[in-house]
Structures are given as structure tokens and as C-alpha cells.
Amino acid sequence: MVNQNKRGSRRAAAARGQGAMPPSRKPKGHRGGGSRGRRLIKRVMMGGVALVLLGLLALGIAVGFAAQSLPSYYQLQATQTGQTIVVRARDGTEIVELGPSFGEWLDYAEIPQEMKDAMVAVEDRRYFSHFGIDPIRLTGAVVESFTGDKRIGGTSTISQQLARNLFLNSNRSLDRKLREAVLALALEWKFSKEQILELYLNKVYFGGGAYGIDSASRNFFSHPATELSIAEAAIIAGLVKAPSRYSPTADVDAAVGRARVVLQLMREQGYITPQQASVDVDAVRLKPRGVENSVRYFTDYVLPQLDLLLPETFEPIEVWTTLDVKLQEAATAAVIANTPTGAQGALVSLDRDGAILAMVGGTDYVATNYNRATNAQRQPGSAWKLFVYLAALEAGYTPDDRVVDTPTEIDGWSPRNSNGKFVGEIDVRTAFAYSINTVAAQLGQDVGFGTVASMARRFGISSPISTFPSMVLGTSEVRLIDMARAFAAVSAKGTSVEPYGITRVVTASGDEIYRYNRPRTSQLVPGYVAAGITDLLQTAVATGTGQAAQIGRPVAGKTGTTSSNKDGWFVGFSSGVTTGVWMGRDDARAVGGLAGGRAPARAFSDYMRVAVKDRPIEQFDTEVQLPGWMLEPDDEYLFGDPGEYYYIDEQGNLIEPNRGEGGGPFGVDGEQVPGRPQNPAPAGEAGQAASDAFLEQATGQELPPGPPMPRTIQPAQTARQRAEQR
């Protein structure tokens, strides 16, 4: 009965509460919820601990392997960051040191305490208490990266920096930072704090090519690091953050400001007293810097040649060169003093064997390191007439032959003289001395423009050469060093000259790994041609356009001026020294008053007075002794000039009549040569192998007239005619 009443009352309650549960019961889903959350947190924590332990285990294994694979302390001490190249002048004077510079290795006890304190204070204040990574510094950097705009940076300890310098690059990637940390821990595992700091101070880069505190001290203060003062140590310690920005040779104010920061940090950390921190950094005396200016044009030119001259080596080397320091200074002064305002100047000077005595590629290497002596290609103007007259002399003309300065037209081109006048009949010597354009054009047409181009090639001109008629006036662009080489060959009596700048290379261990061997020379032109052109060049300086180049002893040379005064040249030689000078603007705009016989000739004179003052005076050989076939009317003469019939050259090539090296009616670059036959003999038929004069003499009758060949030169009496009169 009671049970029935209870069931009935529960049903009534259920009906009234629409299924509500008794207040003493909790929902089934809520049962044990708190304990489940606690279990989840506990599992996460346990998993995190496990991951940390696994990470530490993996880190320990990685550090252990890294420590095992690290080189020994003595191996690390012996390694260098890169190759050092010391460049020496011909007398052994050091002119420049390139690449990393290493001073004396200082043991930990030899390093001044001020230097060690300064470096720790500014780079790693907890160096002696951490294990390779600074957790406090790292945590602060991470927090700052989340709360501010800065990324994680500046967290590297001295151990990390050493690891990066020895084994890694400077990329700011996460992978590199992780490897840096592992290697830092490995260094701390394997070496003591003193050894790591010793390695660091002897290997860290301080700018200016200086690695290690001793190299930096010698480079900036002219004394070893064992003598560093507190102020000097502060300057050096401040360089590590940004060597180029805080270098005292680049920005003294920035270096001094950074040094004051270092001193303040040293005072705050108790390394120095307030009185020591107030030292006058401005009073530090820096090493006087020599003018490393124009000599760099020379080193930039010769050092790349080492890749071809040397076997592969990473050992420090000394490169002995041909450069003469005094002449380099004289050349620089001559160019700077005479180059017109707003223009550039260049100079190359060669000894009689091709050794480069001086090279100036511009007025200021710091402002522009473009080497105009070796790289720039500019029109040489009348200096190019050297090759025109060489070709004419080789063809049989002499300095005394008569020519006519008269209006001339060649295939629609009419050259004019600079003064606009014509002087009539003169000799070849005078035409060259006064640089008469019409005569040069006539000579070029007479010998063949391709022949002139071939002569230039023979004497070392490597740039493209046009064979249009105007080429005789120097419209083809050339390099200054090539022009100097050509004139040097004339000075050597027609013998080839090869410019060179390196004489030998020696390693740090004393092994000679390269020595210059002079290449075989060749006779470019016969001796009588070299004597004849020297006669002309000497007259050009004595009485012609190059009088400003006189130096009180025999000088031979030639001026060159291009249209609108865009380029001015003088190239010449005396007492075995050949020098070329060029002046002009890099943008090829006109330079008011610029002419080869003015500023370039004066620069040549200023330099050459110094270059030859200790050399004996040499008289030029200008006696033209023509070969027998030009002088004697014998059978050889009756058969004509050897250039007038087929013959085999030194390379075994069949050379056609009057074509020489030009190659048929086309020049060396494939352009049509005016004045040459345009219709060669039909296939299978040989061309005319003897001259018309020979055929007329041999047959006793006049040949029928052929197509006219233009020739405006009218020698009053050639060498052959004089021979016939004997």
C-alpha cells in the first residue's frame, strides 16, 4: 500500500513538473566533468614534458655530435677566413694589401684586459655565466618581438658569433640560427671560456680587411694590440656591430660616438672607473692613410690575370709587379694638373720590354674606378696616322718623297684640314709633322684602307677597325693601352711588344709559383720602315703639332684630336719609355680647347721629364736604308714589288697581288675597300701576276688603257726613280 502510494505520488509529481528530475540528482553528462579536464591538462603537461625531454635529448645528441666533429683548437687557430694578397712595386715596396689581413696571434694572457673587458661589455655581458646561449637575452628578445615591431635580433652571444664566423654564413634564417646555437653549445662543451674568447678576439672581422684585434690595431693605430689604450680598445670593440659604418677610416665621428657607448657600458658593468670612462676618445691618433688612389687602377687591371697565371691556391701570396711608385705619383700628378675641368684623363707608360711603369685610369679612383686606360674605347684622331704612314713606308714611300696637299675626294668623302687651307707640294715628313688630313687620305687610298687596318692589327690594335676611307683620320675606336703598345713597338725598332704588369708571385711559405717569361718577339715591320716612321714622329714633336711634348732630349710622338674636341691624345717615346695620354669626357661631349698638342702633350712632358731623368739620352735611328730590291734596277726590280705577285705567307696562306693581309677587295672586317678592283678574275682564271709597268717594259709597247685607278699622290721623285737615274 505504501509502495503504491509512493509510486502514485511520483507519477503525480512527474505530471505536474512535465518530466522534471528530482533535485537531488545531477545530469548524467555533468558527472565527472572536472576530473576529466584535470586529466586532459595533466596529459598535455606530461606530453609537453616528454617533448621537452625528447628535444633536450635530441639537442644533446646534436651538440655531442657537433662537438666531436669540431676541429681541434690548434686547427681553428691555424685556419684563415680568406686569401691575403700583398701587391708590391718593382722595388719591393708594398703598394696595397687586398683580402683579409691577419696580425700576430695573441694568447689569452697577452690580450690587454681592457680589450677583453670592452668586448664582453658591448657584445655579451653574461658571457662568463651562460653555456653558449643567453636565456635571459633570448627571452627578452622574444617578448619584445611579440610586444613591439622588432623582430628577434641581437641575441647572438660571443660563442654564437664565433660559430657563425668559423662555420656558417650571415643569413638571418631560422635554420641558420638553430645551427648557430648548436655549434655555440658544442664550442662551450669542447673549449674553455678563455679559449673561445681568445679565438674570437683573434678572428672576428673589424673592417678594412682586418681580422683579429692585432690586425685592427696595426691597421687603425699603427701599433700592435698589446699596446692598446682603453679608448683604442673601445673603438675596436665598437666595430664588431657594423664594421663599415663605425670604421674610423670611413667615419671618425661615428667611430668615436660608438666608442663612447662602449666606455659607458664598461663603467656600468664595473670594468672601469668613471674617470676612465671619461677618457677623450677624440685624442686617439689614427694611422695616416696613404693615397690609395690611382694605384688601384693598376691593381684592378693586373690582379684578375692571376686566375690564368697561377695554379689554384688559398695560401697568402705576394704579387711583385712592374709598377714604379715614383713614376706612378708623377703620372697621377701630371694627369690631375693638366686635365681640363669637367673632363677625365688617363695615362699608360711602358718600358722598352712592355713592363707597365705607371697607369692612371682617371683623375680620382674613389669617385670613379672605371679604368679609361684599359677599358675605354675612344677615337684616336690623327694619332691613328701612325698606321697610315707605316703602311705607306712599307709600300715604298720615304720621308723625303714629295706629296701634294690638295682638295681630295674619295667615294664621295672629302677630307679637310683643321685650318681649312691647302699648302700644295710638300714632303711626307712635313705632311706627317703637321698632321695634314688630305695627304693621309691619299696615302690610305694608295696603299689600300684594308692594308692600313692590317697594319694596325699587326701592331696590337684589338678593337674593331673600319675600312671606310675616313678610317685614316682615326674614326675607329681604340684603347689607350693598345696605342701605347703600338708606339712602343716602333720604339723597339719595329719589334713586337707585349704589355705586362706581374713579374713573379711568391707564397707565404716562400715558394715562387709564377715568374714572367718574356714571350717570343716578332719583327712587325722592316728596320727601314721603323726608322722612317721614327723620323716622322720625331719631326712632329720637334717642329710640328707635338711641340708641347718636348722634354729637352729626343722625343718621338704624335698628337690626336677628334671632331668637336671630344678627345685629345698624345702618344710618344723617349729613352726607351713609351707613354700614352688621353683626355676627354666620359659622355663624349666636347671639351672646350681640348687638343692633342695642348693638355695631353703637356701631361706627357710633365711625366716624361721624371720618367727618363735617370736614363741616358738616346738618339733615334732615323736613317732609312731601303732594301736592295727598291734601290737597284736589277732583275728583281724588273719583276716588281714582292707584293705585286702571288706568294705564300708564314702561315701557308696564298696571298693575292696587292691584297696583303687585307684580303681581296674587302677589309679586315668585311667592309668594301674603296679603290680596289670590284670584279675579280673569273673562276678558273688567274689574275694579273705582274705590274703594268713591267709588262710595258718587257713587251716594248704600251698596254691598252684599263679602268682608271684613283691616285692623287704625285711624288716628285720616288726611291725607284732615283735608283734608275744612278
C-alpha positions in Angstrom: 0.0 0.0 0.0 2.8 2.3 0.9 4.7 1.4 -2.3 1.6 2.1 -4.4 1.2 5.5 -2.6 4.8 6.3 -3.4 4.5 5.4 -7.0 1.3 7.4 -7.3 2.8 10.5 -5.7 5.9 10.2 -8.1 3.6 10.0 -11.1 1.7 13.0 -9.8 4.9 14.9 -9.4 6.1 14.0 -12.8 2.8 15.1 -14.3 3.0 18.4 -12.5 6.6 19.0 -13.4 6.4 17.8 -17.0 9.3 15.3 -16.6 11.5 17.4 -14.2 14.1 15.3 -12.4 14.3 15.1 -8.6 16.5 18.0 -7.2 18.9 15.5 -5.5 20.1 14.1 -8.9 22.7 15.7 -11.3 22.6 15.4 -15.1 24.3 12.3 -16.4 26.6 14.3 -18.8 27.8 16.6 -16.0 29.0 13.7 -13.9 32.9 13.7 -13.5 33.5 16.7 -15.9 36.0 18.5 -13.6 38.1 15.4 -13.2 38.2 14.8 -17.0 39.5 18.4 -17.6 42.1 17.9 -15.0 43.1 14.6 -16.6 43.4 16.4 -20.0 45.6 19.2 -18.6 47.7 16.5 -16.9 48.1 14.7 -20.1 49.1 17.8 -22.0 51.6 18.7 -19.4 53.1 15.3 -19.4 53.2 15.3 -23.2 54.9 18.7 -23.1 57.4 17.5 -20.6 58.1 14.5 -22.8 58.5 16.7 -25.8 60.9 18.9 -23.9 62.8 15.9 -22.7 62.9 14.5 -26.2 64.0 17.9 -27.5 66.7 18.2 -24.9 67.8 14.7 -25.7 67.9 15.4 -29.5 69.8 18.7 -28.7 72.2 16.9 -26.5 72.9 14.3 -29.2 73.3 17.1 -31.9 75.6 19.1 -29.6 77.6 15.9 -28.8 78.0 15.0 -32.5 78.9 18.6 -33.3 81.5 18.7 -30.5 83.0 15.5 -31.8 83.2 16.8 -35.3 84.7 20.2 -34.4 88.3 20.8 -35.4 90.8 21.0 -32.6 91.7 24.3 -31.0 95.0 24.4 -32.9 93.3 23.7 -36.2 90.9 26.5 -35.6 93.8 28.8 -34.7 95.6 28.0 -38.0 92.6 28.5 -40.3 92.2 31.7 -42.2 89.0 33.3 -43.4 90.3 34.0 -46.9 93.3 34.6 -49.1 95.5 37.7 -48.5 97.2 39.3 -51.5 100.0 41.7 -50.9 100.9 43.7 -54.1 104.4 45.1 -54.3 106.0 47.6 -56.7 109.1 46.7 -58.7 111.4 47.8 -55.9 109.5 45.6 -53.3 107.5 48.5 -51.8 104.1 47.3 -50.6 101.5 49.3 -52.6 98.3 47.7 -51.5 97.1 44.7 -49.4 93.9 43.1 -50.5 91.7 40.5 -48.9 91.7 39.6 -45.2 94.6 40.9 -43.1 95.8 38.9 -40.1 98.1 40.3 -37.4 100.1 38.4 -34.8 98.2 35.7 -32.9 97.8 36.8 -29.2 97.4 34.3 -26.5 94.7 35.0 -23.9 97.2 36.2 -21.4 98.8 38.6 -24.0 95.5 40.3 -24.8 95.1 43.5 -22.8 92.5 43.2 -20.1 90.8 46.4 -21.3 90.3 44.8 -24.7 88.7 41.7 -23.2 86.5 43.7 -20.9 85.4 46.1 -23.7 84.4 43.2 -25.9 82.4 41.3 -23.2 80.7 44.6 -22.1 79.4 45.5 -25.5 78.8 42.1 -27.1 77.9 39.6 -24.3 77.7 40.9 -20.7 76.8 37.5 -19.3 79.5 35.7 -21.3 81.2 34.0 -18.3 77.9 32.8 -16.8 75.9 31.3 -19.7 76.5 28.0 -21.6 76.7 29.3 -25.1 73.2 30.7 -25.4 72.0 33.5 -23.1 68.4 32.5 -22.0 67.7 35.9 -20.4 68.7 37.8 -23.6 66.9 35.4 -25.8 63.7 35.6 -23.7 63.7 39.3 -23.7 64.2 39.4 -27.4 61.3 37.0 -28.0 59.0 39.1 -25.7 60.0 42.2 -27.5 59.2 40.7 -30.9 55.6 39.9 -29.7 55.0 43.2 -28.0 56.8 45.6 -30.4 57.6 45.9 -34.0 61.1 44.5 -33.9 62.0 41.0 -35.0 64.2 38.7 -32.9 67.7 40.1 -33.3 70.8 40.9 -31.4 70.6 37.7 -29.4 73.9 36.2 -30.5 76.4 35.6 -27.8 80.2 35.7 -28.4 80.1 31.9 -28.7 77.4 32.1 -31.3 79.2 34.8 -33.2 82.4 32.7 -33.3 80.4 29.7 -34.5 78.9 31.8 -37.3 82.3 33.3 -38.3 84.0 29.9 -38.3 81.4 27.7 -39.8 78.3 29.5 -41.2 77.1 32.4 -43.3 75.3 35.5 -42.3 71.8 34.6 -43.4 69.1 35.6 -40.9 67.1 32.3 -41.4 65.7 30.2 -38.6 67.6 27.2 -39.8 70.9 29.1 -39.6 70.1 30.4 -36.1 69.4 26.9 -34.9 72.6 25.5 -36.3 74.4 28.5 -34.8 73.0 27.7 -31.4 74.0 24.0 -31.7 77.6 24.9 -32.7 77.8 27.5 -29.9 76.8 24.9 -27.4 79.4 22.5 -28.9 82.1 25.1 -28.7 81.3 25.7 -25.0 81.3 21.9 -24.5 84.7 21.4 -26.1 86.6 24.6 -25.2 87.0 26.8 -22.2 85.7 30.3 -21.9 89.2 31.7 -22.2 89.9 29.7 -25.4 86.7 30.8 -27.0 87.3 34.4 -26.2 90.9 34.1 -27.5 89.7 32.6 -30.8 87.0 35.3 -31.1 89.4 38.2 -30.5 91.9 36.8 -33.0 89.4 36.0 -35.7 86.5 38.5 -35.6 86.2 41.0 -38.5 86.8 44.6 -37.7 86.5 46.2 -41.1 89.1 47.4 -43.6 90.1 43.8 -44.3 91.4 43.4 -40.7 90.7 40.1 -38.9 91.6 40.0 -35.3 92.5 42.7 -32.8 96.2 42.9 -33.7 95.5 43.5 -37.4 92.9 46.1 -36.5 95.2 47.8 -34.1 98.0 48.0 -36.7 95.6 49.0 -39.4 93.9 51.8 -37.4 96.6 52.9 -34.9 100.0 51.8 -36.3 100.9 49.7 -33.3 100.3 46.1 -32.1 97.3 45.2 -30.0 99.4 44.6 -26.9 99.8 48.4 -26.6 96.1 49.3 -26.9 94.8 52.0 -24.6 91.3 52.0 -23.1 90.0 54.4 -25.7 91.5 52.4 -28.6 90.1 49.2 -27.2 86.7 50.8 -27.0 87.0 51.9 -30.7 87.9 48.4 -31.8 85.2 46.7 -29.7 82.6 49.1 -31.1 83.4 48.0 -34.7 82.0 44.5 -34.4 78.4 45.6 -34.6 78.9 47.3 -38.0 82.5 47.4 -39.3 81.8 49.5 -42.3 79.6 52.1 -40.5 81.8 52.6 -37.5 85.2 52.3 -39.1 87.5 55.2 -38.1 88.9 55.3 -41.6 85.4 55.8 -43.1 83.6 57.9 -40.4 85.7 59.2 -37.5 82.7 60.8 -35.8 80.7 57.5 -35.9 83.6 55.6 -34.6 84.1 58.0 -31.7 80.4 58.0 -30.8 80.3 54.2 -30.8 83.4 54.1 -28.6 81.7 56.3 -26.0 78.8 53.9 -25.8 81.3 51.1 -25.2 83.0 53.0 -22.4 79.7 53.8 -20.8 78.8 50.1 -20.8 82.2 49.2 -19.3 81.6 51.7 -16.5 78.0 50.4 -15.8 79.3 46.8 -15.6 82.2 47.8 -13.3 85.1 47.2 -15.6 86.4 50.7 -15.4 86.0 53.7 -13.2 84.0 56.8 -14.0 87.3 58.6 -14.6 88.5 56.0 -17.1 85.1 56.2 -18.8 85.6 59.9 -19.4 88.7 59.4 -21.5 89.0 61.7 -24.5 88.3 59.4 -27.5 88.8 62.3 -29.9 92.5 62.4 -28.8 93.2 59.0 -30.3 95.7 59.3 -33.1 94.7 57.2 -36.2 97.2 55.8 -38.6 97.8 58.2 -41.5 96.3 56.8 -44.7 98.4 56.8 -47.8 96.6 57.8 -51.0 95.4 54.5 -52.3 94.0 56.2 -55.3 95.4 55.8 -58.8 97.4 52.8 -58.0 94.2 50.8 -57.7 93.6 51.3 -61.4 96.8 49.3 -62.0 96.0 46.6 -59.4 92.4 46.2 -60.8 94.0 45.6 -64.2 96.7 43.1 -63.3 95.2 41.1 -60.4 92.4 39.4 -62.4 95.2 37.9 -64.5 96.2 35.7 -61.6 93.3 33.4 -62.3 95.1 32.5 -65.6 98.7 32.6 -64.4 98.5 30.7 -61.1 97.6 27.2 -60.0 94.7 27.1 -57.5 96.0 28.2 -54.1 94.4 29.6 -51.0 97.7 30.4 -49.3 98.5 34.1 -48.8 100.6 35.4 -51.7 102.8 38.3 -52.6 102.5 39.7 -56.1 105.6 41.5 -57.4 104.7 44.0 -60.2 106.4 46.3 -62.7 104.9 49.4 -61.2 107.3 52.2 -60.3 105.9 54.1 -57.3 107.7 57.4 -58.1 106.6 57.3 -61.7 103.0 56.4 -60.6 103.0 59.5 -58.4 104.4 61.6 -61.3 101.8 60.2 -63.7 98.9 60.9 -61.3 100.1 64.5 -60.7 100.6 65.1 -64.5 97.1 63.9 -65.3 95.4 65.8 -62.5 97.3 69.0 -63.2 96.6 69.1 -66.9 93.1 67.6 -67.4 90.6 70.2 -68.3 87.8 70.9 -65.8 84.9 68.5 -66.2 87.0 66.0 -68.2 88.8 62.8 -67.4 92.4 61.8 -68.1 94.3 58.6 -68.5 97.9 57.6 -68.9 99.8 54.4 -69.6 103.6 54.2 -69.5 105.6 51.2 -70.8 109.3 50.3 -70.5 111.0 49.1 -73.6 110.2 45.5 -72.9 106.5 46.2 -72.3 106.6 46.4 -68.5 103.9 48.8 -67.2 105.7 51.6 -65.3 102.7 53.7 -64.5 98.9 53.5 -65.1 96.3 56.2 -64.4 92.7 55.3 -65.3 91.1 58.5 -64.2 91.5 61.7 -62.1 90.0 60.1 -58.9 89.7 56.4 -58.2 87.4 57.0 -55.3 85.0 59.0 -57.4 85.0 56.5 -60.3 87.0 53.3 -60.5 86.4 53.0 -64.3 89.8 52.4 -65.9 89.9 54.6 -69.0 93.5 53.5 -69.7 92.5 49.8 -70.4 88.7 49.7 -70.9 87.6 52.9 -72.6 87.4 52.8 -76.4 87.7 56.3 -78.0 88.5 57.7 -81.4 92.3 58.4 -81.6 92.0 61.1 -84.3 95.3 61.8 -86.0 97.3 59.6 -83.7 95.9 56.8 -85.9 98.0 58.2 -88.8 100.9 56.1 -87.3 99.4 53.1 -89.1 98.7 55.0 -92.3 102.3 56.2 -92.7 103.7 52.8 -91.6 101.7 51.2 -94.4 102.9 53.9 -96.8 106.6 53.5 -95.8 106.4 49.7 -96.1 104.9 50.2 -99.6 108.0 52.2 -100.7 107.5 55.8 -99.7 110.2 57.6 -97.8 110.1 60.7 -95.5 111.6 62.8 -98.3 109.1 61.8 -101.1 107.0 64.6 -102.4 103.2 64.7 -102.0 100.6 67.3 -102.7 98.2 68.8 -100.2 95.2 69.4 -102.4 91.4 69.0 -102.2 90.7 65.3 -102.3 87.5 63.3 -102.8 87.3 59.5 -102.3 84.0 57.8 -103.0 82.1 61.0 -102.1 84.1 61.7 -99.0 86.2 64.9 -98.9 88.6 65.3 -96.0 89.6 68.7 -94.9 92.5 70.1 -92.9 92.0 71.6 -89.5 93.0 75.0 -90.7 90.9 74.8 -93.9 93.9 75.5 -96.1 96.0 73.6 -98.6 99.7 74.1 -99.0 100.4 72.3 -102.2 103.5 70.2 -102.8 105.4 69.2 -99.6 107.3 66.2 -98.5 106.0 63.2 -96.5 107.8 64.3 -93.4 106.1 67.7 -93.3 102.7 66.2 -94.1 103.0 64.0 -91.0 104.5 66.6 -88.7 101.6 69.0 -89.4 99.0 66.2 -89.5 97.7 67.1 -92.9 94.5 65.1 -93.4 94.3 65.2 -97.2 97.7 63.6 -97.6 96.8 60.9 -95.1 93.6 60.2 -97.1 95.6 60.0 -100.3 98.2 57.7 -98.8 95.4 55.4 -97.4 93.8 55.2 -100.8 97.1 54.5 -102.5 98.2 51.6 -100.2 94.6 50.4 -99.5 92.5 51.0 -96.5 92.5 47.3 -95.7 96.3 47.4 -95.7 96.2 50.2 -93.1 93.7 48.2 -91.0 96.0 45.2 -91.2 99.0 47.3 -90.1 97.0 48.4 -87.0 96.1 44.8 -86.3 99.8 43.8 -86.7 100.8 46.4 -84.1 98.3 45.2 -81.5 95.0 47.1 -82.0 92.4 44.7 -80.8 89.2 46.7 -81.2 87.0 46.7 -84.4 88.5 48.6 -87.3 86.5 50.2 -90.1 87.9 50.3 -93.7 85.8 53.2 -94.9 88.1 56.0 -96.3 87.6 58.1 -93.2 89.3 55.5 -91.1 92.6 57.1 -92.0 91.7 60.0 -89.7 91.1 57.8 -86.7 87.4 57.2 -86.7 87.8 53.6 -85.3 87.7 53.5 -81.5 90.8 52.2 -79.7 92.1 51.6 -76.2 94.9 53.8 -74.8 97.0 50.8 -73.7 96.8 49.4 -77.3 98.0 52.7 -78.8 100.9 52.8 -76.2 101.8 49.3 -77.2 101.9 50.2 -80.9 104.2 53.1 -80.3 106.4 51.0 -78.0 106.8 48.6 -80.9 108.0 51.5 -83.1 110.4 52.5 -80.3 111.7 48.9 -80.3 112.6 49.3 -84.0 109.6 47.5 -85.3 109.7 44.6 -82.8 106.5 43.4 -81.1 105.9 44.5 -77.5 103.5 42.8 -75.1 102.4 44.9 -72.0 102.7 43.1 -68.7 102.4 44.1 -65.1 103.3 41.0 -63.0 106.8 39.7 -62.7 106.5 37.0 -60.1 104.3 35.6 -57.4 105.5 34.1 -54.1 103.5 32.3 -51.4 103.7 33.0 -47.7 105.9 29.9 -47.3 108.4 31.4 -49.8 107.6 29.2 -52.8 107.7 31.0 -56.2 104.7 29.9 -58.1 104.9 32.2 -61.1 107.7 34.1 -62.9 107.2 36.2 -66.0 108.9 34.9 -69.1 109.1 37.3 -72.0 107.3 35.9 -75.0 109.0 35.5 -78.3 109.1 38.7 -80.2 108.5 39.2 -83.9 109.6 41.8 -86.4 106.4 43.7 -87.3 107.9 45.8 -90.0 111.4 46.0 -91.6 114.0 48.2 -90.0 113.9 50.8 -92.7 110.1 51.3 -92.0 110.7 51.7 -88.3 113.5 54.2 -88.9 111.3 56.1 -91.4 108.3 56.4 -89.0 110.6 57.4 -86.1 111.9 60.2 -88.4 108.3 61.4 -88.9 107.4 61.1 -85.2 110.5 63.0 -84.1 109.7 65.8 -86.5 106.1 66.0 -85.3 107.5 66.9 -81.8 110.4 69.0 -82.9 108.6 71.3 -85.3 105.0 70.0 -85.7 101.8 69.7 -83.7 103.5 68.0 -80.7 106.0 70.7 -79.7 104.4 70.9 -76.2 105.7 67.4 -75.5 109.4 68.4 -75.7 111.5 67.4 -72.7 115.0 68.6 -73.5 116.0 65.3 -75.2 114.9 63.4 -78.3 111.2 62.7 -78.3 109.1 61.0 -81.0 105.3 61.1 -80.8 102.0 62.0 -82.4 99.1 64.1 -81.4 95.4 63.2 -81.9 92.3 65.4 -81.8 88.8 64.2 -82.7 86.0 66.3 -84.2 84.5 69.0 -81.9 87.4 68.5 -79.4 85.8 65.4 -77.8 89.1 63.5 -77.4 92.7 64.6 -77.1 95.7 62.3 -77.4 99.4 62.3 -77.3 101.5 59.1 -77.6 105.2 59.1 -77.8 108.5 57.7 -76.6 112.0 58.7 -75.4 115.0 56.8 -73.9 113.1 53.5 -74.0 110.0 54.8 -72.2 106.7 54.9 -74.2 103.8 56.9 -72.8 100.2 57.5 -74.0 97.9 60.1 -72.7 94.2 60.5 -73.4 91.8 63.2 -72.2 88.0 63.7 -72.7 84.6 63.4 -71.1 83.1 60.1 -70.3 79.8 61.1 -72.1 81.8 62.0 -75.2 80.7 65.7 -75.1 83.0 68.4 -76.5 85.7 69.8 -74.2 86.5 73.5 -75.0 90.0 74.0 -76.1 91.0 70.3 -75.9 93.6 69.3 -78.5 96.2 66.6 -78.5 99.0 69.2 -78.8 97.9 71.0 -75.7 96.8 69.4 -72.4 97.7 65.8 -73.3 101.1 66.8 -74.7 101.8 68.9 -71.6 100.9 66.0 -69.3 103.2 63.7 -71.4 106.0 66.2 -70.9 105.5 66.7 -67.2 105.5 62.9 -66.6 108.3 62.0 -69.0 110.7 64.6 -67.5 110.5 62.5 -64.3 110.4 59.1 -66.1 113.7 59.5 -68.1 115.7 61.8 -65.9 117.9 58.9 -64.7 118.2 57.3 -68.1 120.9 58.0 -70.7 120.0 60.2 -73.6 119.3 58.1 -76.6 119.4 59.3 -80.2 116.9 57.9 -82.6 117.8 55.7 -85.6 116.2 57.6 -88.4 118.4 56.6 -91.3 116.2 54.9 -93.9 118.2 52.2 -95.6 115.9 50.8 -98.3 116.2 47.1 -99.3 118.1 46.3 -102.4 115.0 45.4 -104.5 113.9 49.0 -104.0 117.2 50.6 -104.9 118.8 48.5 -107.7 117.2 48.3 -111.1 118.2 44.6 -111.4 116.2 41.6 -112.4 114.4 41.5 -109.0 113.2 45.0 -109.6 112.1 44.2 -113.1 109.8 41.5 -111.6 108.2 44.1 -109.4 107.5 44.5 -105.8 107.0 41.2 -104.0 103.5 42.4 -103.1 102.6 42.5 -106.8 102.5 38.8 -107.3 101.2 35.7 -105.6 103.3 34.3 -102.7 102.9 32.1 -99.6 102.9 33.8 -96.2 104.3 32.4 -92.9 101.0 30.7 -92.1 100.9 28.9 -95.5 98.1 31.1 -96.9 98.1 32.1 -100.6 98.3 35.9 -100.8 97.0 37.6 -103.9 98.6 40.5 -105.7 98.4 43.8 -103.7 96.0 42.3 -101.2 98.4 41.6 -98.4 96.6 41.0 -95.1 93.5 42.9 -96.2 92.1 40.0 -98.1 90.8 40.9 -101.6 88.6 44.0 -102.2 87.3 43.7 -98.7 89.0 44.9 -95.5 89.7 43.0 -92.3 86.1 43.5 -91.1 84.4 42.6 -94.4 83.6 46.1 -95.4 84.2 47.3 -99.0 87.6 48.9 -99.5 87.3 51.9 -101.9 89.9 52.0 -104.7 90.2 48.2 -105.1 89.0 46.2 -108.1 85.4 45.2 -107.6 85.4 42.5 -110.2 88.0 39.8 -109.5 89.1 37.4 -112.3 86.6 34.8 -113.3 86.7 31.5 -111.6 89.4 29.3 -113.1 91.4 32.2 -114.4 94.4 33.7 -112.7 94.6 37.4 -112.1 97.4 39.6 -113.4 100.6 38.5 -111.7 102.9 41.3 -112.8 102.6 45.1 -112.9 101.6 47.0 -115.9 104.9 48.8 -115.8 106.7 45.5 -116.0 104.6 44.3 -118.9 105.1 47.5 -120.8 108.9 47.3 -120.3 109.0 43.6 -121.2 106.9 43.9 -124.4 108.2 47.3 -125.5 104.7 48.6 -126.2 102.1 50.5 -124.3 99.2 48.4 -122.9 95.6 49.4 -123.8 94.2 51.7 -121.1 92.3 49.9 -118.3 89.9 51.2 -115.8 91.3 54.3 -114.1 92.6 53.8 -110.5 92.2 57.0 -108.4 95.5 58.3 -107.1 96.0 61.9 -106.0 99.5 61.5 -104.6 102.1 62.7 -107.0 105.6 62.0 -105.7 108.1 64.3 -107.5 110.7 61.5 -107.3 110.3 58.1 -105.7 113.1 55.8 -104.5 112.8 53.7 -107.5 113.1 56.6 -109.9 116.2 57.8 -108.1 117.7 54.3 -108.4 117.0 54.3 -112.1 118.9 57.5 -112.6 122.1 56.1 -111.0 
